[in-house]
Amino acid sequence: MKYLTLLSVLTLSACSSVQHLPALGEGTTANMNLIALSEQSAPQGVSGTFQFYIKTAGSQYGDVFLNTEADYRDRRAITISIDSKVAAKLTEKYGQSADTFFIGKTIEVTGEAKRVTIDFLSKGRKTNKYYYQTHVAVNSINQLRIVE
């Protein structure tokens, strides 16, 4: 009987779509802990409110990508992916493009950290090679605020 109860609890907990966040630490340690949690939770994500120091940024098709490491492909990097409509609102709010404004600032983001697959491309086509990144998607201006 106790095995049936244990099996039921494990099955029900495995059905949860989002894992909630325990204490992560600070700085790079917090980033690595969040990356590890998002990998363990994949394909689901880890929801919470996170603080990141932004080192670099870029944009593509109007979307803005804020990165916690100088190289966005770095294993320790977390990317804050800002939808183009939100990026436009942030530019209007701060009077500067989001891909330059947030560099060197600590931000707080509420959302879901999720492991995403990034395909390598050759001549505009996907290859069979890929790597993973941890992204937090920002689809509302209310998900993001400046800490310092």
MDTraj code that builds the backbone (N, CA, C; nanometers):
import mdtraj as md
import numpy as np

residues = "MET LYS TYR LEU THR LEU LEU SER VAL LEU THR LEU SER ALA CYS SER SER VAL GLN HIS LEU PRO ALA LEU GLY GLU GLY THR THR ALA ASN MET ASN LEU ILE ALA LEU SER GLU GLN SER ALA PRO GLN GLY VAL SER GLY THR PHE GLN PHE TYR ILE LYS THR ALA GLY SER GLN TYR GLY ASP VAL PHE LEU ASN THR GLU ALA ASP TYR ARG ASP ARG ARG ALA ILE THR ILE SER ILE ASP SER LYS VAL ALA ALA LYS LEU THR GLU LYS TYR GLY GLN SER ALA ASP THR PHE PHE ILE GLY LYS THR ILE GLU VAL THR GLY GLU ALA LYS ARG VAL THR ILE ASP PHE LEU SER LYS GLY ARG LYS THR ASN LYS TYR TYR TYR GLN THR HIS VAL ALA VAL ASN SER ILE ASN GLN LEU ARG ILE VAL GLU".split()
xyz = np.array([
    [0.0819, -0.1195, 0.0000],
    [0.0000, 0.0000, 0.0000],
    [0.0866, 0.1264, 0.0000],
    [0.1953, 0.1251, 0.0810],
    [0.2788, 0.2449, 0.0853],
    [0.3480, 0.2687, -0.0481],
    [0.3784, 0.1623, -0.1239],
    [0.4393, 0.1796, -0.2558],
    [0.3418, 0.2415, -0.3547],
    [0.2154, 0.2055, -0.3422],
    [0.1121, 0.2632, -0.4283],
    [0.0975, 0.4122, -0.4004],
    [0.1012, 0.4501, -0.2727],
    [0.0939, 0.5914, -0.2357],
    [0.2147, 0.6673, -0.2890],
    [0.3332, 0.6117, -0.2718],
    [0.4552, 0.6751, -0.3215],
    [0.4510, 0.6892, -0.4734],
    [0.4094, 0.5854, -0.5419],
    [0.3989, 0.5901, -0.6872],
    [0.2998, 0.6974, -0.7314],
    [0.1893, 0.7087, -0.6601],
    [0.0886, 0.8108, -0.6930],
    [0.1446, 0.9515, -0.6747],
    [0.2156, 0.9741, -0.5668],
    [0.2743, 1.1053, -0.5400],
    [0.3770, 1.1397, -0.6472],
    [0.4637, 1.0456, -0.6805],
    [0.5651, 1.0703, -0.7828],
    [0.5024, 1.0962, -0.9189],
    [0.3989, 1.0228, -0.9518],
    [0.3313, 1.0426, -1.0799],
    [0.2664, 1.1796, -1.0865],
    [0.1976, 1.2181, -0.9810],
    [0.1316, 1.3487, -0.9797],
    [0.2320, 1.4629, -0.9831],
    [0.3426, 1.4491, -0.9130],
    [0.4423, 1.5567, -0.9142],
    [0.5113, 1.5661, -1.0500],
    [0.5228, 1.4567, -1.1206],
    [0.5839, 1.4592, -1.2534],
    [0.4943, 1.5276, -1.3557],
    [0.3654, 1.5354, -1.3288],
    [0.2709, 1.5982, -1.4211],
    [0.2707, 1.7502, -1.4108],
    [0.3390, 1.8043, -1.3122],
    [0.3449, 1.9489, -1.2968],
    [0.4155, 2.0114, -1.4164],
    [0.3576, 2.1187, -1.4718],
    [0.4147, 2.1774, -1.5930],
    [0.5252, 2.2779, -1.5649],
    [0.5285, 2.3357, -1.4476],
    [0.6294, 2.4356, -1.4155],
    [0.6839, 2.4081, -1.2761],
    [0.8150, 2.4081, -1.2657],
    [0.8785, 2.3894, -1.1361],
    [0.8991, 2.5258, -1.0739],
    [0.8656, 2.5401, -0.9453],
    [0.8860, 2.6682, -0.8784],
    [1.0248, 2.6729, -0.8179],
    [1.0746, 2.7917, -0.8045],
    [1.2147, 2.8167, -0.7795],
    [1.2531, 2.8161, -0.6324],
    [1.3548, 2.7379, -0.5942],
    [1.4143, 2.7495, -0.4614],
    [1.5167, 2.8626, -0.4613],
    [1.5797, 2.8873, -0.3487],
    [1.6846, 2.9900, -0.3426],
    [1.8005, 2.9489, -0.4331],
    [1.8533, 3.0446, -0.5094],
    [1.9553, 3.0121, -0.6087],
    [2.0948, 3.0611, -0.5739],
    [2.1093, 3.1574, -0.4867],
    [2.2398, 3.2172, -0.4624],
    [2.2489, 3.3497, -0.5352],
    [2.3715, 3.3940, -0.5633],
    [2.3911, 3.5236, -0.6293],
    [2.4845, 3.5109, -0.7481],
    [2.4714, 3.6059, -0.8420],
    [2.5627, 3.6185, -0.9548],
    [2.5715, 3.4941, -1.0411],
    [2.6952, 3.4583, -1.0765],
    [2.7188, 3.3442, -1.1644],
    [2.6675, 3.2154, -1.1014],
    [2.6804, 3.2020, -0.9703],
    [2.6297, 3.0828, -0.9021],
    [2.4800, 3.0698, -0.9221],
    [2.4082, 3.1800, -0.9067],
    [2.2625, 3.1785, -0.9273],
    [2.2302, 3.1423, -1.0711],
    [2.3041, 3.1974, -1.1653],
    [2.2811, 3.1662, -1.3063],
    [2.3021, 3.0180, -1.3333],
    [2.4108, 2.9620, -1.2829],
    [2.4392, 2.8202, -1.3064],
    [2.3339, 2.7324, -1.2395],
    [2.2883, 2.7715, -1.1210],
    [2.1821, 2.6955, -1.0541],
    [2.0527, 2.7002, -1.1344],
    [2.0200, 2.8171, -1.1880],
    [1.8992, 2.8307, -1.2690],
    [1.9107, 2.7495, -1.3980],
    [2.0278, 2.7510, -1.4602],
    [2.0501, 2.6709, -1.5810],
    [2.0324, 2.5222, -1.5490],
    [2.0901, 2.4773, -1.4383],
    [2.0772, 2.3367, -1.3990],
    [1.9309, 2.3005, -1.3726],
    [1.8583, 2.3884, -1.3043],
    [1.7166, 2.3623, -1.2786],
    [1.6351, 2.3572, -1.4071],
    [1.6660, 2.4454, -1.5006],
    [1.5909, 2.4458, -1.6264],
    [1.6215, 2.3196, -1.7076],
    [1.7449, 2.2708, -1.6989],
    [1.7796, 2.1458, -1.7670],
    [1.7075, 2.0276, -1.7037],
    [1.7009, 2.0256, -1.5716],
    [1.6318, 1.9171, -1.5014],
    [1.4825, 1.9190, -1.5291],
    [1.4264, 2.0361, -1.5506],
    [1.2828, 2.0519, -1.5711],
    [1.2404, 2.0333, -1.7156],
    [1.3364, 2.0349, -1.8075],
    [1.3041, 2.0324, -1.9507],
    [1.2148, 1.9135, -1.9831],
    [1.1175, 1.9315, -2.0676],
    [1.0914, 2.0483, -2.1513],
    [1.0108, 2.1578, -2.0809],
    [0.9679, 2.1354, -1.9560],
    [0.9018, 2.2411, -1.8818],
    [1.0047, 2.3437, -1.8370],
    [0.9591, 2.4499, -1.7751],
    [1.0489, 2.5540, -1.7289],
    [1.0436, 2.5711, -1.5787],
    [1.1146, 2.6723, -1.5322],
    [1.1198, 2.7071, -1.3909],
    [1.0695, 2.8499, -1.3784],
    [0.9589, 2.8683, -1.3082],
    [0.9031, 3.0029, -1.2966],
    [0.9567, 3.0724, -1.1730],
    [0.9636, 3.2053, -1.1809],
    [1.0115, 3.2824, -1.0676],
    [1.0426, 3.4245, -1.1078],
    [1.1022, 3.4957, -1.0143],
    [1.1520, 3.6304, -1.0385],
    [1.3026, 3.6230, -1.0207],
    [1.3745, 3.6635, -1.1241],
    [1.5188, 3.6462, -1.1301],
    [1.5876, 3.7808, -1.1462],
    [1.7093, 3.7914, -1.0922],
    [1.7904, 3.9111, -1.1134],
    [1.9127, 3.8736, -1.1952],
    [1.9410, 3.9563, -1.2965],
    [2.0539, 3.9312, -1.3847],
    [2.1291, 4.0604, -1.4096],
    [2.2608, 4.0500, -1.4162],
    [2.3440, 4.1610, -1.4615],
    [2.3643, 4.1402, -1.6109],
    [2.3326, 4.2411, -1.6907],
    [2.3382, 4.2294, -1.8358],
    [2.4742, 4.2766, -1.8869],
    [2.5445, 4.1875, -1.9566],
    [2.6763, 4.2181, -2.0110],
    [2.6720, 4.2561, -2.1581],
    [2.5872, 4.1899, -2.2357],
    [2.5772, 4.2190, -2.3787],
    [2.4324, 4.2055, -2.4237],
    [2.4071, 4.2526, -2.5437],
    [2.2730, 4.2415, -2.6002],
    [2.2821, 4.2391, -2.7517],
    [2.1753, 4.1950, -2.8119],
    [2.1665, 4.1939, -2.9570],
    [2.0201, 4.1974, -2.9970],
    [1.9967, 4.2092, -3.1257],
    [1.8588, 4.2085, -3.1733],
    [1.8509, 4.1350, -3.3060],
    [1.7332, 4.0821, -3.3320],
    [1.7080, 4.0130, -3.4580],
    [1.5584, 4.0222, -3.4856],
    [1.5250, 4.0748, -3.6034],
    [1.3848, 4.0899, -3.6451],
    [1.3018, 4.1688, -3.5435],
    [1.3653, 4.2638, -3.4753],
    [1.2953, 4.3471, -3.3778],
    [1.2961, 4.2926, -3.2366],
    [1.3187, 4.1628, -3.2218],
    [1.3295, 4.1048, -3.0877],
    [1.4655, 4.1420, -3.0299],
    [1.4705, 4.1597, -2.8979],
    [1.5951, 4.1959, -2.8306],
    [1.6352, 4.0823, -2.7384],
    [1.7651, 4.0541, -2.7352],
    [1.8195, 3.9470, -2.6528],
    [1.9243, 4.0060, -2.5590],
    [1.8943, 4.0041, -2.4291],
    [1.9872, 4.0517, -2.3266],
    [2.0608, 3.9298, -2.2719],
    [2.1920, 3.9415, -2.2576],
    [2.2738, 3.8264, -2.2187],
    [2.3531, 3.8531, -2.0916],
    [2.3636, 3.7496, -2.0101],
    [2.4364, 3.7612, -1.8840],
    [2.5865, 3.7370, -1.8997],
    [2.6292, 3.6945, -2.0178],
    [2.7712, 3.6721, -2.0446],
    [2.8103, 3.7461, -2.1717],
    [2.9394, 3.7750, -2.1863],
    [2.9879, 3.8473, -2.3042],
    [2.9606, 3.7686, -2.4328],
    [2.9672, 3.6371, -2.4243],
    [2.9367, 3.5507, -2.5382],
    [2.8061, 3.4782, -2.5087],
    [2.7039, 3.5053, -2.5862],
    [2.5730, 3.4453, -2.5611],
    [2.5745, 3.2923, -2.5732],
    [2.6772, 3.2362, -2.6356],
    [2.6876, 3.0904, -2.6482],
    [2.7574, 3.0264, -2.5292],
    [2.8079, 3.1087, -2.4380],
    [2.8756, 3.0603, -2.3178],
    [2.7803, 2.9716, -2.2377],
    [2.8299, 2.8642, -2.1856],
    [2.7508, 2.7686, -2.1065],
    [2.6855, 2.8351, -1.9861],
    [2.7469, 2.9417, -1.9344],
    [2.6954, 3.0105, -1.8156],
    [2.5944, 3.1198, -1.8491],
    [2.5713, 3.1438, -1.9770],
    [2.4859, 3.2553, -2.0197],
    [2.3378, 3.2228, -2.0059],
    [2.2644, 3.3229, -1.9634],
    [2.1185, 3.3193, -1.9660],
    [2.0758, 3.4355, -2.0548],
    [1.9790, 3.4095, -2.1410],
    [1.9312, 3.5097, -2.2348],
    [1.7903, 3.5517, -2.1987],
    [1.7697, 3.6826, -2.1892],
    [1.6362, 3.7380, -2.1696],
    [1.5881, 3.7767, -2.3084],
    [1.4873, 3.7075, -2.3556],
    [1.4360, 3.7241, -2.4913],
    [1.3143, 3.8160, -2.4870],
    [1.3286, 3.9366, -2.5429],
    [1.2224, 4.0383, -2.5360],
    [1.1530, 4.0481, -2.6709],
    [1.0229, 4.0247, -2.6705],
    [0.9405, 4.0345, -2.7902],
    [0.9525, 4.1736, -2.8529],
    [0.9438, 4.1815, -2.9844],
    [0.9626, 4.3076, -3.0572],
    [0.8657, 4.4168, -3.0125],
    [0.7417, 4.3814, -2.9811],
    [0.6441, 4.4829, -2.9362],
    [0.6825, 4.5385, -2.7994],
    [0.7310, 4.4515, -2.7120],
    [0.7759, 4.4955, -2.5801],
    [0.9031, 4.5783, -2.5943],
    [0.9932, 4.5370, -2.6838],
    [1.1166, 4.6118, -2.7080],
    [1.0847, 4.7538, -2.7544],
    [0.9843, 4.7688, -2.8396],
    [0.9438, 4.9014, -2.8872],
    [0.8910, 4.9863, -2.7716],
    [0.8142, 4.9258, -2.6826],
    [0.7621, 4.9989, -2.5653],
    [0.8757, 5.0400, -2.4717],
    [0.9753, 4.9519, -2.4559],
    [1.0899, 4.9849, -2.3708],
    [1.1711, 5.0987, -2.4308],
    [1.1870, 5.0996, -2.5622],
    [1.2579, 5.2086, -2.6301],
    [1.1840, 5.3395, -2.6073],
    [1.0539, 5.3353, -2.6167],
    [0.9714, 5.4547, -2.5930],
    [0.9835, 5.5007, -2.4475],
    [0.9804, 5.4059, -2.3545],
    [0.9869, 5.4378, -2.2114],
    [1.1218, 5.4976, -2.1712],
    [1.2320, 5.4395, -2.2219],
    [1.3651, 5.4811, -2.1786],
    [1.4355, 5.5752, -2.2764],
    [1.3772, 5.5959, -2.3935],
    [1.4359, 5.6871, -2.4905],
    [1.5626, 5.6347, -2.5554],
    [1.5841, 5.5062, -2.5450],
    [1.7030, 5.4428, -2.6015],
    [1.6667, 5.2987, -2.6349],
    [1.7270, 5.2448, -2.7385],
    [1.7013, 5.1065, -2.7784],
    [1.7337, 5.0106, -2.6641],
    [1.6472, 4.9124, -2.6444],
    [1.6652, 4.8162, -2.5355],
    [1.7959, 4.7389, -2.5474],
    [1.8440, 4.7177, -2.6696],
    [1.9674, 4.6406, -2.6853],
    [2.0924, 4.7201, -2.6489],
    [2.0786, 4.8483, -2.6204],
    [2.1909, 4.9264, -2.5677],
    [2.1625, 4.9765, -2.4261],
    [2.0380, 5.0069, -2.3967],
    [2.0014, 5.0656, -2.2679],
    [2.0337, 4.9744, -2.1495],
    [2.0080, 4.8455, -2.1610],
    [2.0190, 4.7552, -2.0462],
    [2.1601, 4.7034, -2.0191],
    [2.2530, 4.7269, -2.1092],
    [2.3903, 4.6797, -2.0881],
    [2.4508, 4.7508, -1.9669],
    [2.5089, 4.6710, -1.8767],
    [2.5707, 4.7257, -1.7557],
    [2.4725, 4.7492, -1.6421],
    [2.3504, 4.7029, -1.6588],
    [2.2483, 4.7209, -1.5547],
    [2.2063, 4.5852, -1.4982],
    [2.1617, 4.5880, -1.3731],
    [2.1016, 4.4700, -1.3126],
    [1.9510, 4.4834, -1.3284],
    [1.8898, 4.3796, -1.3808],
    [1.7456, 4.3819, -1.4035],
    [1.6791, 4.2689, -1.3254],
    [1.5512, 4.2868, -1.3024],
    [1.4699, 4.1829, -1.2411],
    [1.3656, 4.1412, -1.3433],
    [1.3566, 4.0117, -1.3670],
    [1.2650, 3.9582, -1.4674],
    [1.1766, 3.8537, -1.4013],
    [1.0467, 3.8664, -1.4240],
    [0.9522, 3.7662, -1.3770],
    [0.9081, 3.6843, -1.4973],
    [0.9201, 3.5540, -1.4866],
    [0.8819, 3.4697, -1.5990],
    [0.9239, 3.3262, -1.5776],
    [0.9461, 3.2591, -1.6889],
    [0.9810, 3.1180, -1.6855],
    [1.1146, 3.0968, -1.7564],
    [1.2122, 3.0463, -1.6820],
    [1.3421, 3.0116, -1.7401],
    [1.3266, 2.8742, -1.8033],
    [1.3619, 2.8668, -1.9302],
    [1.3373, 2.7446, -2.0048],
    [1.4569, 2.7103, -2.0927],
    [1.4887, 2.5836, -2.1017],
    [1.5940, 2.5380, -2.1917],
    [1.5371, 2.5373, -2.3335],
    [1.6075, 2.6019, -2.4258],
    [1.5652, 2.6047, -2.5654],
    [1.6773, 2.5487, -2.6523],
    [1.6370, 2.4885, -2.7616],
    [1.7322, 2.4314, -2.8562],
    [1.7660, 2.5351, -2.9619],
    [1.8940, 2.5556, -2.9856],
    [1.9409, 2.6486, -3.0878],
    [2.0098, 2.5657, -3.1966],
    [1.9544, 2.5709, -3.3150],
    [2.0105, 2.4944, -3.4265],
    [2.1264, 2.5696, -3.4910],
    [2.2281, 2.4966, -3.5311],
    [2.3331, 2.5543, -3.6136],
    [2.2809, 2.5600, -3.7567],
    [2.3111, 2.6692, -3.8249],
    [2.2670, 2.6868, -3.9627],
    [2.3862, 2.6862, -4.0566],
    [2.3626, 2.6376, -4.1760],
    [2.4620, 2.6425, -4.2824],
    [2.3896, 2.6861, -4.4085],
    [2.4305, 2.8015, -4.4611],
    [2.3663, 2.8590, -4.5794],
    [2.2160, 2.8764, -4.5589],
    [2.1799, 2.9181, -4.4368],
    [2.0401, 2.9457, -4.4049],
    [1.9556, 2.8238, -4.3734],
    [2.0147, 2.7067, -4.3711],
    [1.9404, 2.5839, -4.3430],
    [1.9911, 2.5191, -4.2151],
    [1.8986, 2.4539, -4.1439],
    [1.9356, 2.3825, -4.0227],
    [2.0269, 2.2651, -4.0560],
    [2.1259, 2.2460, -3.9692],
    [2.2097, 2.1269, -3.9787],
    [2.1575, 2.0293, -3.8739],
    [2.2208, 1.9182, -3.8581],
    [2.1820, 1.8238, -3.7529],
    [2.2509, 1.8555, -3.6213],
    [2.3156, 1.9716, -3.6143],
    [2.3878, 2.0112, -3.4934],
    [2.3106, 2.1203, -3.4210],
    [2.3191, 2.1182, -3.2897],
    [2.2471, 2.2153, -3.2072],
    [2.3150, 2.2260, -3.0710],
    [2.2729, 2.3264, -2.9968],
    [2.3156, 2.3397, -2.8580],
    [2.1984, 2.3981, -2.7808],
    [2.2107, 2.4046, -2.6489],
    [2.1031, 2.4555, -2.5651],
    [2.1400, 2.5896, -2.5045],
    [2.0391, 2.6726, -2.4872],
    [2.0505, 2.7970, -2.4118],
    [1.9364, 2.8005, -2.3111],
    [1.9538, 2.8816, -2.2082],
    [1.8459, 2.9049, -2.1132],
    [1.7903, 3.0436, -2.1418],
    [1.6615, 3.0503, -2.1695],
    [1.5949, 3.1768, -2.2031],
    [1.4849, 3.2069, -2.1027],
    [1.4649, 3.3356, -2.0790],
    [1.3476, 3.3845, -2.0085],
    [1.2771, 3.4767, -2.1067],
    [1.1574, 3.4379, -2.1489],
    [1.0826, 3.5161, -2.2478],
    [1.0091, 3.6310, -2.1799],
    [1.0198, 3.7509, -2.2402],
    [0.9493, 3.8687, -2.1904],
    [0.8481, 3.9099, -2.2966],
    [0.7205, 3.8946, -2.2612],
    [0.6108, 3.9272, -2.3521],
    [0.5262, 4.0435, -2.3019],
    [0.5668, 4.1001, -2.1893],
    [0.4964, 4.2145, -2.1312],
    [0.5986, 4.3061, -2.0644],
    [0.5778, 4.4350, -2.0786],
    [0.6684, 4.5326, -2.0175],
    [0.6689, 4.5196, -1.8647],
    [0.5618, 4.4640, -1.8079],
    [0.5504, 4.4469, -1.6634],
    [0.6390, 4.3354, -1.6071],
    [0.6965, 4.2539, -1.6951],
    [0.7829, 4.1441, -1.6504],
    [0.9241, 4.1913, -1.6175],
    [0.9585, 4.3134, -1.6508],
    [1.0972, 4.3588, -1.6432],
    [1.1073, 4.4904, -1.5679],
    [1.2059, 4.4978, -1.4777],
    [1.2343, 4.6250, -1.4110],
    [1.3830, 4.6357, -1.3833],
    [1.4300, 4.7579, -1.3720],
    [1.5713, 4.7839, -1.3436],
    [1.5909, 4.7846, -1.1931],
    [1.6916, 4.7110, -1.1468],
    [1.7253, 4.7062, -1.0038],
    [1.8288, 4.8117, -0.9738],
    [1.9341, 4.8193, -1.0566],
    [2.0396, 4.9197, -1.0387],
    [2.1132, 4.9441, -1.1670],
])
top = md.Topology()
chain = top.add_chain()
for i, resn in enumerate(residues, 1):
    res = top.add_residue(resn, chain, resSeq=i)
    for name in ("N", "CA", "C"):
        top.add_atom(name, md.element.get_by_symbol(name[0]), res)
traj = md.Trajectory(xyz[None], top)
